[in-house]
Amino acid sequence: MPILIFFLAHWYLSLFTQTFFLHRYAAHAMFTMNKAWEKIFYVLTYIFQGSSFLSPRAYGIMHRMHHAYADTENDPHSPSYSTGLFDMMWKTKNIYNDILNDRAGVDPKFLKNIPNWRPIEWLGDQWLSRLAWGTAYTLFYIYFATAWWEFLLLPIHYLMGPVHGAIINWFAHKYGYVNFKLNDTAKNLLPLDFLMMGESYHNNHHKFGGRANFGIRWFELDPTYPVILILNALGVIHLKANNDLKIF
């Protein structure tokens, strides 16, 4: 039981920082927050993502490129231009690192209002930091695991961020249903997104890229959106007007 609780906590806390802070804030600026709260969420992202920390700056830039070039040869992660899942992930990793290390020659239009807190950006990318987090996960398993098969979950802990990204970037462009006809292959992977906290409504998101609520139809519950509404009511963030316009 401790292993299952730990795995689920890591899965959803890491995923929350990715969808809330990296995706909806850094990449799309669906809401604003002051610099103090931005730094708090930077630290939470570092803690919750741990060994698979993703730079909000690099993620935000790369995701903007994905929307601009979806399913073309310039898309950082398109199944249409990859030979398989791991080929796409490897290509994504290389582009991410080029952006992170200022080697990508990024169009200035993708840089507007991108968050960048260099101390955490630097710390999260250090291999010593990644190894320390991975060691902590391993020690937790050694102490609490009660069956050998539980150790099979450890690699997911090590690569939690890329695993979340691969689920959407690969599977949500290959499988699922569509609400809107688009010029790319984005699909809604799950009709009820209990697994990806709203991220699997990918077709909806590609249609309305600035909309904070990724659910559109009555059964499409976006678990992240109520959290956004609460944080907005508390004044932690400031949600842009008309961001939850229902379509059908």
Stockholm file with secondary structure:
# STOCKHOLM 1.0

chainA/1-248         MPILIFFLAHWYLSLFTQTFFLHRYAAHAMFTMNKAWEKIFYVLTYIFQGSSFLSPRAYGIMHRMHHAYADTENDPHSPSYSTGLFDMMWKTKNIYNDILNDRAGVDPKFLKNIPNWRPIEWLGDQWLSRLAWGTAYTLFYIYFATAWWEFLLLPIHYLMGPVHGAIINWFAHKYGYVNFKLNDTAKNLLPLDFLMMGESYHNNHHKFGGRANFGIRWFELDPTYPVILILNALGVIHLKANNDLKIF
#=GR chainA/1-248 SS CHHHHHHHHHHHHHHHIIIIIIIIIIITCCEECCHHHHHHHHHHHHHHHGGGCCCHHHHHHHHHHHHHTTTSTTCSSCGGGCSSHHHHHHHHHHHHHHHHTTCSCCCGGGCTTCCCCHHHHHHHHCHHHHHHHHHHHHHHHHHHCCSGGGGGGHHHHHTHHHHHHHIIIIITTTSSBCSSCCSSCCCBCCSSCSSSTTTTBHHHHHHSTTCSCCCCSTTCCCTHHHHHHHHHHTTSSEECTTTTCCCC
#=GC SS_cons         CHHHHHHHHHHHHHHHIIIIIIIIIIITCCEECCHHHHHHHHHHHHHHHGGGCCCHHHHHHHHHHHHHTTTSTTCSSCGGGCSSHHHHHHHHHHHHHHHHTTCSCCCGGGCTTCCCCHHHHHHHHCHHHHHHHHHHHHHHHHHHCCSGGGGGGHHHHHTHHHHHHHIIIIITTTSSBCSSCCSSCCCBCCSSCSSSTTTTBHHHHHHSTTCSCCCCSTTCCCTHHHHHHHHHHTTSSEECTTTTCCCC
//
